[in-house]
Amino acid sequence: MHSTDVFFPWSGSRVGSITIENIIKQIKSSPANLEWTQSVTGFKLGFIRHPEYELFSNNSPHWANGVTCADCHMPQMIENGQQLSDHRIMSPLKGTMSACAGCHSESPQQLRENVIRIQDTTMVTYLKTGYQTAADAKLFEMANKARAAGKQIDNGLYAQARENYEQAFYRIVFVGAENSTGFHNPKEAMRVLDDAARYAMNAEVQLRQLLAKAGERVPEHVDLELSKYTTNRGSKKLPFRPEHEIKSPELK
């Protein structure tokens, strides 16, 4: 009756304030939390999975007003003359937005447009910052190849760039793994992404400096070579079954 192989990186936080800063601090506190090796950089990293509660509970507008997960995702409905909670547990966007009507006076269309606007704004920043962080990873790849070729790499700059890269990486993963595309807590999601962009930019500056010192020519625009990594993002510690080997039983 104890959790097995599950790590909750909440130490140093409190209910209503589980911050990405403390989550990252806990992940980086022990090598045991670094569960996979990223192929492009060679770095051992952790991962963040479905942090809906962490983002939502961090002083979001709905959390502050006492709204629960069930209020939005299991709204009341009438079935055969009885009032029930909807057990389909889906996004209000897939329904009539009826869950919102209890608190909001706007029309369903206005509410839907507001949600989509928040998600679009979040996604634009997420993608832009994600590409910047990916470009940093490619610069690390260049630095690693230069070192392997006998070039002198500034270890101090390398360490600083790695720290900045990992800070950006975990923030990107946090927002990407959270399934509301920022809506659960728009202000906090944008704060996390803005900080990620700042860390990613610092890493790029440091990487370009160390590569220039090593005599490497760095292109202004880094080719991410995305197709090279879509099937090889890294290796995990634990054995796992590839998706193509997992077969669901056919429904008769």
Buried (B, 14 or more C-beta within 10 A) or exposed (E): EEEEEEBEBBEBBEEEEBBBBBBBBBBBEEEEBBBBBBBBBEBBBBBBEEBBBBBBBBEBEBBEEEBEEEBBBBBEBEEEEEEEEBEEEEBBEEBEBEBBBEEEEEEBEEBBEBBEEBBEBBBEBBEEBBBBBBBBBBBBBBBBEBBEEEBEBBEEBBEBBBBBBBBBBBBBBBBBBBEBBBBBBBEBBBBBBEBBBBBBBBBBBBBBBBBEEBEBEBEEEBEBEEEEBEEEEBEEEEEEEEEEEEEEEEEE
